[in-house]
Amino acid sequence: MTTTEPQVTPSRPSTKLLIASTLAWVAGVLNLLVVVAVGIPQIALHGQLALLFVLDAVLAIALCVAGYLLRKRRRTGGIMAVAITAFFTITHLIMGTAVSVGTGIMVITLLLVLATWKELA
């Protein structure tokens, strides 16, 4: 007769981590929409700053990936979310556009990720 060890099912992520993951997705999608709405006309009119808009688009997509990894409770997602939100927040502070909904969402995401850091594996 063989004994089987009980299967340990992973517990559900905390509500804070689920909210952080969702907010990372929302911030990523909103930033991608802003890049499309603002970036394409700027590039068409002036032909400059294309690299800046491409960088913003890549960071917006990376923020969505970070949200996915946060939902899976990966520490890589936490590191990505902290780095990207810090970069976006510092950029908005330098540009003088810090008072916006997107920056608020990112700051809340950053605080929630830092609050649930121990939960990430």
DSSP file (Angstrom, degrees, kcal/mol; ACC not computed):
  #  RESIDUE AA STRUCTURE BP1 BP2  ACC     N-H-->O    O-->H-N    N-H-->O    O-->H-N    TCO  KAPPA ALPHA  PHI   PSI    X-CA   Y-CA   Z-CA
    1    1 A M              0   0    0      0, 0.0     2,-0.4     0, 0.0     0, 0.0   0.000 360.0 360.0 360.0 131.0    0.0    0.0    0.0
    2    2 A T        -     0   0    0      2,-0.0     2,-0.5     0, 0.0     0, 0.0  -0.797 360.0-142.4-104.9 146.1    1.4    3.4   -1.0
    3    3 A T        -     0   0    0     -2,-0.4     2,-0.4     0, 0.0     0, 0.0  -0.889  12.3-149.7-105.8 137.1    0.7    6.6    0.7
    4    4 A T        -     0   0    0     -2,-0.5     3,-0.0     3,-0.0    -2,-0.0  -0.857  16.5-122.9-106.3 140.6    0.3    9.7   -1.2
    5    5 A E        -     0   0    0     -2,-0.4     2,-0.1     1,-0.1     3,-0.0  -0.574  37.7-100.9 -78.0 141.7    1.2   13.1    0.1
    6    6 A P        -     0   0    0      0, 0.0     2,-0.4     0, 0.0    -1,-0.1  -0.371  37.3-114.3 -64.7 139.9   -1.6   15.6    0.1
    7    7 A Q        -     0   0    0     -2,-0.1     2,-0.8     1,-0.1    -3,-0.0  -0.593  22.8-140.6 -75.4 128.6   -1.4   18.0   -2.8
    8    8 A V        -     0   0    0     -2,-0.4    -1,-0.1    -3,-0.0    -3,-0.0  -0.816  15.0-153.6 -91.4 114.8   -0.8   21.5   -1.6
    9    9 A T        -     0   0    0     -2,-0.8     2,-0.1     1,-0.1    -2,-0.0  -0.728  24.5-109.4 -88.8 136.3   -2.8   23.9   -3.7
   10   10 A P        -     0   0    0      0, 0.0    -1,-0.1     0, 0.0     2,-0.0  -0.380  35.8-119.0 -64.5 137.6   -1.5   27.4   -4.0
   11   11 A S        -     0   0    0      1,-0.1     3,-0.1    -2,-0.1    -3,-0.0  -0.318  34.7 -91.5 -73.2 161.4   -3.5   29.9   -2.1
   12   12 A R        -     0   0    0      1,-0.1    -1,-0.1    -2,-0.0     3,-0.1  -0.454  47.7-101.0 -71.6 142.2   -5.2   32.7   -3.9
   13   13 A P        -     0   0    0      0, 0.0    -1,-0.1     0, 0.0    58,-0.0  -0.249  47.8 -93.7 -60.1 154.3   -3.2   35.9   -4.1
   14   14 A S     >  -     0   0    0      1,-0.1     4,-2.2   102,-0.1     5,-0.2  -0.208  30.6-111.6 -66.7 161.5   -4.2   38.6   -1.7
   15   15 A T  H  > S+     0   0    0      1,-0.2     4,-2.5     2,-0.2     5,-0.2   0.877 117.9  56.2 -62.4 -38.2   -6.7   41.3   -2.6
   16   16 A K  H  > S+     0   0    0      1,-0.2     4,-2.4     2,-0.2    -1,-0.2   0.911 108.7  46.7 -60.6 -41.9   -4.0   43.9   -2.6
   17   17 A L  H  > S+     0   0    0      2,-0.2     4,-2.4     1,-0.2    -1,-0.2   0.879 111.4  51.0 -70.0 -37.3   -1.9   42.0   -5.1
   18   18 A L  H  X S+     0   0    0     -4,-2.2     4,-2.3     2,-0.2    -2,-0.2   0.894 111.7  47.8 -65.2 -39.0   -4.9   41.4   -7.3
   19   19 A I  H  X S+     0   0    0     -4,-2.5     4,-2.9     2,-0.2     5,-0.2   0.916 111.3  50.7 -66.9 -42.2   -5.7   45.1   -7.3
   20   20 A A  H  X S+     0   0    0     -4,-2.4     4,-2.2     2,-0.2    -2,-0.2   0.907 111.0  49.3 -61.2 -41.5   -2.1   45.9   -8.0
   21   21 A S  H  X S+     0   0    0     -4,-2.4     4,-2.0     2,-0.2    -1,-0.2   0.926 112.9  46.3 -63.1 -45.3   -2.1   43.5  -11.0
   22   22 A T  H  X S+     0   0    0     -4,-2.3     4,-2.6     1,-0.2    -2,-0.2   0.907 112.5  50.0 -65.0 -41.9   -5.3   45.0  -12.3
   23   23 A L  H  X S+     0   0    0     -4,-2.9     4,-2.9     2,-0.2    -1,-0.2   0.859 107.6  54.3 -66.4 -34.1   -4.1   48.6  -11.9
   24   24 A A  H  X S+     0   0    0     -4,-2.2     4,-2.4    -5,-0.2    -1,-0.2   0.919 110.5  46.9 -63.4 -42.1   -0.9   47.7  -13.7
   25   25 A W  H  X S+     0   0    0     -4,-2.0     4,-2.7     2,-0.2     5,-0.2   0.932 113.3  48.1 -62.3 -46.3   -2.9   46.4  -16.6
   26   26 A V  H  X S+     0   0    0     -4,-2.6     4,-2.7     1,-0.2     5,-0.2   0.930 113.3  47.2 -62.0 -45.8   -5.1   49.5  -16.6
   27   27 A A  H  X S+     0   0    0     -4,-2.9     4,-2.4     1,-0.2    -1,-0.2   0.900 112.9  49.9 -63.5 -40.3   -2.1   51.8  -16.5
   28   28 A G  H  X S+     0   0    0     -4,-2.4     4,-2.1    -5,-0.2    -2,-0.2   0.924 113.2  44.7 -63.8 -45.3   -0.4   49.9  -19.3
   29   29 A V  H  X S+     0   0    0     -4,-2.7     4,-2.3     2,-0.2    -2,-0.2   0.914 113.8  50.1 -66.7 -42.6   -3.4   50.0  -21.6
   30   30 A L  H  X S+     0   0    0     -4,-2.7     4,-2.2    -5,-0.2    -2,-0.2   0.913 111.5  48.4 -62.0 -42.3   -4.1   53.6  -20.8
   31   31 A N  H  X S+     0   0    0     -4,-2.4     4,-2.3     2,-0.2    -1,-0.2   0.883 110.5  51.4 -65.9 -36.9   -0.4   54.5  -21.6
   32   32 A L  H  X S+     0   0    0     -4,-2.1     4,-2.1     2,-0.2    -1,-0.2   0.902 110.0  49.4 -65.8 -39.7   -0.5   52.5  -24.8
   33   33 A L  H  X S+     0   0    0     -4,-2.3     4,-3.0     2,-0.2    -2,-0.2   0.884 110.4  50.7 -65.6 -38.0   -3.7   54.4  -25.9
   34   34 A V  H  X>S+     0   0    0     -4,-2.2     4,-2.9     2,-0.2     5,-0.7   0.902 108.4  52.4 -65.9 -40.1   -2.1   57.7  -25.1
   35   35 A V  I  X>S+     0   0    0     -4,-2.3     4,-1.6     3,-0.2     5,-0.7   0.919 114.3  42.7 -61.5 -42.6    1.0   56.8  -27.1
   36   36 A V  I  X5S+     0   0    0     -4,-2.1     4,-0.8     3,-0.2    -2,-0.2   0.931 118.0  44.8 -69.1 -44.8   -1.3   55.9  -30.1
   37   37 A A  I  <5S+     0   0    0     -4,-3.0    -2,-0.2    -5,-0.2    -1,-0.2   0.857 130.9  21.2 -70.4 -35.2   -3.5   59.0  -29.7
   38   38 A V  I  X5S+     0   0    0     -4,-2.9     4,-1.7    -5,-0.2    -3,-0.2   0.821 121.3  54.3-100.7 -39.9   -0.7   61.5  -29.1
   39   39 A G  I  X<S+     0   0    0     -4,-1.6     4,-2.7    -5,-0.7     5,-0.2   0.910 103.2  52.1 -67.8 -46.2    2.3   59.8  -30.6
   40   40 A I  H  X<S+     0   0    0     -4,-0.8     4,-2.4    -5,-0.7    -1,-0.2   0.927 112.3  45.1 -63.2 -46.1    1.2   59.0  -34.1
   41   41 A P  H  > S+     0   0    0      0, 0.0     4,-2.4     0, 0.0     5,-0.2   0.901 113.6  51.3 -63.6 -36.9   -0.1   62.6  -34.9
   42   42 A Q  H  X>S+     0   0    0     -4,-1.7     4,-2.7     2,-0.2     5,-0.8   0.916 112.0  45.9 -64.5 -42.3    3.1   64.1  -33.4
   43   43 A I  H  X5S+     0   0    0     -4,-2.7     4,-1.2     3,-0.2    -1,-0.2   0.898 113.5  49.8 -66.6 -39.7    5.3   61.8  -35.5
   44   44 A A  H  <5S+     0   0    0     -4,-2.4    -2,-0.2    -5,-0.2    -1,-0.2   0.887 117.8  39.3 -66.6 -38.1    3.2   62.6  -38.6
   45   45 A L  H  <5S+     0   0    0     -4,-2.4    -2,-0.2    -5,-0.2    -3,-0.2   0.924 135.8  13.7 -77.0 -45.8    3.4   66.4  -38.0
   46   46 A H  H  <5S-     0   0    0     -4,-2.7    -3,-0.2    -5,-0.2    -2,-0.2   0.702  79.8-141.3-108.8 -24.4    7.0   66.8  -36.9
   47   47 A G     << +     0   0    0     -4,-1.2     3,-0.2    -5,-0.8     2,-0.2   0.560  68.7 105.2  72.5   5.5    8.7   63.5  -37.7
   48   48 A Q        +     0   0    0     -6,-0.5    -1,-0.3     1,-0.2    -2,-0.2  -0.628  57.5  37.2-112.9 172.9   10.6   63.8  -34.4
   49   49 A L     >  +     0   0    0     -2,-0.2     4,-1.8    -3,-0.1     5,-0.2   0.643  67.5 135.0  63.4  17.8   10.4   62.1  -31.1
   50   50 A A  H  > S+     0   0    0     -3,-0.2     4,-2.2     1,-0.2     5,-0.2   0.894  70.3  53.5 -62.9 -38.5    9.6   58.7  -32.6
   51   51 A L  H  > S+     0   0    0      1,-0.2     4,-2.5     2,-0.2    -1,-0.2   0.879 106.1  53.3 -64.4 -37.5   12.0   57.0  -30.4
   52   52 A L  H  > S+     0   0    0      2,-0.2     4,-2.2     1,-0.2    -1,-0.2   0.907 110.8  45.9 -63.7 -42.1   10.4   58.5  -27.3
   53   53 A F  H  X S+     0   0    0     -4,-1.8     4,-2.2     2,-0.2    -2,-0.2   0.858 111.7  51.6 -71.4 -34.4    7.0   57.2  -28.3
   54   54 A V  H  X S+     0   0    0     -4,-2.2     4,-2.5     2,-0.2    -2,-0.2   0.917 110.2  49.7 -65.3 -42.4    8.3   53.8  -29.2
   55   55 A L  H  X S+     0   0    0     -4,-2.5     4,-2.4     1,-0.2    -2,-0.2   0.909 110.7  49.8 -61.8 -42.5   10.0   53.7  -25.7
   56   56 A D  H  X S+     0   0    0     -4,-2.2     4,-2.2     2,-0.2    -1,-0.2   0.895 110.9  49.8 -62.8 -39.9    6.7   54.7  -24.1
   57   57 A A  H  X S+     0   0    0     -4,-2.2     4,-2.3     2,-0.2    -2,-0.2   0.915 111.1  48.6 -65.8 -42.3    4.8   52.0  -26.0
   58   58 A V  H  X S+     0   0    0     -4,-2.5     4,-2.5     1,-0.2    -2,-0.2   0.914 112.6  48.4 -63.7 -42.3    7.4   49.3  -25.0
   59   59 A L  H  X S+     0   0    0     -4,-2.4     4,-1.8     2,-0.2    -1,-0.2   0.862 109.6  52.8 -66.7 -35.3    7.1   50.4  -21.4
   60   60 A A  H  X S+     0   0    0     -4,-2.2     4,-1.5     2,-0.2    -2,-0.2   0.914 111.7  45.5 -65.5 -42.2    3.3   50.3  -21.5
   61   61 A I  H  X S+     0   0    0     -4,-2.3     4,-2.0     1,-0.2    -2,-0.2   0.897 111.3  53.2 -66.8 -39.7    3.4   46.8  -22.9
   62   62 A A  H  X S+     0   0    0     -4,-2.5     4,-2.4     1,-0.2    -1,-0.2   0.839 104.8  55.5 -64.0 -32.4    6.0   45.8  -20.3
   63   63 A L  H  X S+     0   0    0     -4,-1.8     4,-1.9     2,-0.2    -1,-0.2   0.864 106.5  50.4 -68.6 -35.4    3.6   47.2  -17.6
   64   64 A C  H  X S+     0   0    0     -4,-1.5     4,-1.9     2,-0.2    -2,-0.2   0.901 110.5  49.4 -66.0 -40.5    0.9   44.9  -18.8
   65   65 A V  H  X S+     0   0    0     -4,-2.0     4,-2.5     1,-0.2    -2,-0.2   0.897 109.0  52.8 -63.9 -39.8    3.4   41.9  -18.7
   66   66 A A  H  X S+     0   0    0     -4,-2.4     4,-2.4     1,-0.2    -1,-0.2   0.890 106.8  52.9 -62.3 -39.0    4.3   43.0  -15.1
   67   67 A G  H  X S+     0   0    0     -4,-1.9     4,-1.8     2,-0.2    -1,-0.2   0.895 109.4  48.7 -62.0 -40.4    0.5   42.9  -14.2
   68   68 A Y  H  X S+     0   0    0     -4,-1.9     4,-1.4     2,-0.2    -2,-0.2   0.924 112.4  47.8 -64.0 -44.8    0.3   39.4  -15.6
   69   69 A L  H  <>S+     0   0    0     -4,-2.5     5,-2.6     1,-0.2     8,-0.2   0.840 108.8  54.4 -67.5 -32.7    3.3   38.3  -13.6
   70   70 A L  H ><5S+     0   0    0     -4,-2.4     3,-1.5     3,-0.2    -1,-0.2   0.902 104.8  53.8 -64.8 -39.9    2.0   40.0  -10.5
   71   71 A R  H 3<5S+     0   0    0     -4,-1.8    -1,-0.2     1,-0.3    -2,-0.2   0.849 109.8  47.8 -62.2 -32.9   -1.2   38.0  -10.9
   72   72 A K  T 3<5S-     0   0    0     -4,-1.4    -1,-0.3    -5,-0.1    -2,-0.2   0.412 117.3-119.2 -85.7   1.4    1.0   34.8  -11.0
   73   73 A R  T < 5 +     0   0    0     -3,-1.5    48,-2.4     1,-0.2     2,-0.4   0.884  56.0 159.2  62.0  44.6    2.9   36.1   -7.9
   74   74 A R     >< -     0   0    0     -5,-2.6     4,-1.2    47,-0.2     3,-0.4  -0.817  44.1-142.1 -97.8 136.6    6.2   36.3   -9.6
   75   75 A R  H  > S+     0   0    0     -2,-0.4     4,-2.6     1,-0.2     5,-0.2   0.817 101.8  64.5 -65.5 -30.2    8.9   38.5   -8.1
   76   76 A T  H  > S+     0   0    0      1,-0.2     4,-2.7     2,-0.2    -1,-0.2   0.892 100.1  52.0 -59.1 -39.8   10.0   39.5  -11.6
   77   77 A G  H  > S+     0   0    0     -3,-0.4     4,-2.6    -8,-0.2    -1,-0.2   0.877 109.1  50.1 -63.6 -37.9    6.6   41.1  -12.1
   78   78 A G  H  X S+     0   0    0     -4,-1.2     4,-2.5     2,-0.2    -2,-0.2   0.914 111.4  47.5 -66.0 -43.2    7.1   43.1   -8.9
   79   79 A I  H  X S+     0   0    0     -4,-2.6     4,-2.5     2,-0.2     5,-0.2   0.923 114.4  47.2 -63.8 -44.0   10.6   44.3  -10.0
   80   80 A M  H  X S+     0   0    0     -4,-2.7     4,-2.8     2,-0.2     5,-0.3   0.925 112.8  49.0 -62.6 -44.5    9.2   45.2  -13.4
   81   81 A A  H  X S+     0   0    0     -4,-2.6     4,-2.5     1,-0.2     5,-0.3   0.916 113.0  46.9 -63.7 -43.3    6.2   47.0  -11.9
   82   82 A V  H  X S+     0   0    0     -4,-2.5     4,-2.2     2,-0.2     5,-0.2   0.939 115.8  45.0 -63.9 -46.6    8.4   49.0   -9.5
   83   83 A A  H  X S+     0   0    0     -4,-2.5     4,-2.3    -5,-0.2    -2,-0.2   0.927 116.9  43.9 -64.8 -45.3   10.9   50.0  -12.1
   84   84 A I  H  X S+     0   0    0     -4,-2.8     4,-2.9    -5,-0.2     5,-0.2   0.928 115.4  46.5 -69.3 -45.0    8.4   50.9  -14.8
   85   85 A T  H  X S+     0   0    0     -4,-2.5     4,-2.5    -5,-0.3    -1,-0.2   0.890 113.4  50.0 -66.4 -36.6    6.1   52.9  -12.4
   86   86 A A  H  X S+     0   0    0     -4,-2.2     4,-2.6    -5,-0.3     5,-0.2   0.923 112.3  48.0 -64.9 -42.6    9.1   54.7  -10.9
   87   87 A F  H  X S+     0   0    0     -4,-2.3     4,-2.5    -5,-0.2    -2,-0.2   0.940 114.0  45.7 -62.4 -47.8   10.4   55.6  -14.4
   88   88 A F  H  X S+     0   0    0     -4,-2.9     4,-2.5     2,-0.2    -2,-0.2   0.912 114.0  49.1 -62.1 -42.6    7.0   56.8  -15.6
   89   89 A T  H  X S+     0   0    0     -4,-2.5     4,-2.2    -5,-0.2    -2,-0.2   0.921 112.8  46.4 -65.2 -44.1    6.4   58.8  -12.3
   90   90 A I  H  X S+     0   0    0     -4,-2.6     4,-2.4     2,-0.2    -1,-0.2   0.902 112.3  51.7 -64.3 -40.3    9.8   60.4  -12.5
   91   91 A T  H  X S+     0   0    0     -4,-2.5     4,-2.5    -5,-0.2    -2,-0.2   0.917 110.4  48.0 -61.7 -43.6    9.3   61.2  -16.2
   92   92 A H  H  X>S+     0   0    0     -4,-2.5     5,-1.9     1,-0.2     4,-1.0   0.871 110.6  51.8 -66.6 -35.7    6.0   62.8  -15.4
   93   93 A L  H  <5S+     0   0    0     -4,-2.2     3,-0.3     2,-0.2    -2,-0.2   0.916 112.2  45.8 -64.8 -42.0    7.5   64.9  -12.6
   94   94 A I  H  <5S+     0   0    0     -4,-2.4    -2,-0.2     1,-0.2    -1,-0.2   0.896 114.4  47.9 -66.7 -40.0   10.3   66.1  -14.9
   95   95 A M  H  <5S-     0   0    0     -4,-2.5    -1,-0.2    -5,-0.2    -2,-0.2   0.626 111.8-120.1 -77.5 -12.6    7.8   66.9  -17.7
   96   96 A G  T  <5S+     0   0    0     -4,-1.0     3,-0.2    -3,-0.3    -3,-0.2   0.662  85.9 108.9  82.8  16.0    5.5   68.7  -15.3
   97   97 A T      < +     0   0    0     -5,-1.9     6,-0.2    -6,-0.2    -4,-0.2  -0.112  32.0 122.5-112.6  34.3    2.5   66.4  -16.0
   98   98 A A        +     0   0    0     -6,-0.5     2,-1.6     1,-0.2    -1,-0.1   0.761  55.5  77.5 -71.2 -24.1    2.6   64.7  -12.6
   99   99 A V  S    S+     0   0    0     -3,-0.2     2,-0.3    -7,-0.2    -1,-0.2  -0.640  73.1 110.0 -89.9  85.4   -1.0   65.6  -11.8
  100  100 A S  S  > S-     0   0    0     -2,-1.6     4,-1.8     1,-0.1     5,-0.1  -0.965  77.8-112.1-149.5 163.7   -2.8   63.1  -13.9
  101  101 A V  H  > S+     0   0    0     -2,-0.3     4,-2.5     1,-0.2     5,-0.2   0.888 115.0  56.6 -66.7 -38.8   -5.0   60.1  -13.4
  102  102 A G  H  > S+     0   0    0      1,-0.2     4,-2.1     2,-0.2    -1,-0.2   0.897 107.2  47.8 -60.9 -41.7   -2.3   57.8  -15.0
  103  103 A T  H  > S+     0   0    0      2,-0.2     4,-2.4    -6,-0.2    -1,-0.2   0.894 111.2  51.7 -67.0 -39.3    0.3   59.0  -12.5
  104  104 A G  H  X S+     0   0    0     -4,-1.8     4,-2.3     2,-0.2    -2,-0.2   0.910 109.5  49.3 -62.2 -42.8   -2.1   58.4   -9.6
  105  105 A I  H  X S+     0   0    0     -4,-2.5     4,-2.4     1,-0.2    -2,-0.2   0.907 112.1  49.0 -62.7 -41.4   -2.8   54.9  -10.8
  106  106 A M  H  X S+     0   0    0     -4,-2.1     4,-2.7     2,-0.2    -2,-0.2   0.891 109.9  50.2 -68.1 -38.6    0.9   54.1  -11.1
  107  107 A V  H  X S+     0   0    0     -4,-2.4     4,-2.5     2,-0.2    -1,-0.2   0.917 111.9  48.0 -65.8 -41.7    1.6   55.5   -7.6
  108  108 A I  H  X S+     0   0    0     -4,-2.3     4,-2.4     2,-0.2    -2,-0.2   0.914 112.2  50.1 -63.8 -41.7   -1.1   53.4   -6.1
  109  109 A T  H  X S+     0   0    0     -4,-2.4     4,-2.5     2,-0.2    -2,-0.2   0.926 110.4  50.4 -60.1 -45.1    0.2   50.3   -8.0
  110  110 A L  H  X S+     0   0    0     -4,-2.7     4,-2.3     1,-0.2    -2,-0.2   0.922 111.6  47.3 -60.0 -45.9    3.7   51.0   -6.7
  111  111 A L  H  X S+     0   0    0     -4,-2.5     4,-1.9     1,-0.2    -1,-0.2   0.889 112.6  49.1 -64.9 -39.5    2.5   51.2   -3.1
  112  112 A L  H  X S+     0   0    0     -4,-2.4     4,-1.4     2,-0.2    -2,-0.2   0.887 110.8  50.0 -68.4 -38.3    0.4   48.1   -3.4
  113  113 A V  H  < S+     0   0    0     -4,-2.5     3,-0.3     1,-0.2    -2,-0.2   0.931 112.5  47.1 -64.2 -44.5    3.3   46.1   -4.9
  114  114 A L  H >< S+     0   0    0     -4,-2.3     3,-0.9     1,-0.2    -1,-0.2   0.846 109.9  54.0 -65.8 -32.8    5.6   47.3   -2.2
  115  115 A A  H 3< S+     0   0    0     -4,-1.9     3,-0.2     1,-0.2    -1,-0.2   0.789 116.0  38.0 -71.3 -27.0    3.0   46.4    0.5
  116  116 A T  T >X S+     0   0    0     -4,-1.4     3,-1.4    -3,-0.3     4,-0.5   0.083  78.3 119.7-110.0  22.7    2.7   42.8   -0.8
  117  117 A W  G X4  +     0   0    0     -3,-0.9     3,-1.3     1,-0.3    -1,-0.2   0.854  70.0  59.0 -58.7 -37.5    6.3   42.2   -1.6
  118  118 A K  G 34 S+     0   0    0      1,-0.3    -1,-0.3    -3,-0.2    -2,-0.1   0.737  98.4  60.9 -65.0 -21.9    6.6   39.3    0.8
  119  119 A E  G <4 S+     0   0    0     -3,-1.4    -1,-0.3   -45,-0.0     2,-0.3   0.684  85.1  93.6 -79.0 -17.7    3.9   37.5   -1.1
  120  120 A L    <<        0   0    0     -3,-1.3   -46,-0.2    -4,-0.5   -47,-0.1  -0.562 360.0 360.0 -80.6 138.3    5.9   37.4   -4.3
  121  121 A A              0   0    0    -48,-2.4   -47,-0.2    -2,-0.3    -1,-0.1   0.394 360.0 360.0-111.7 360.0    8.0   34.3   -5.0
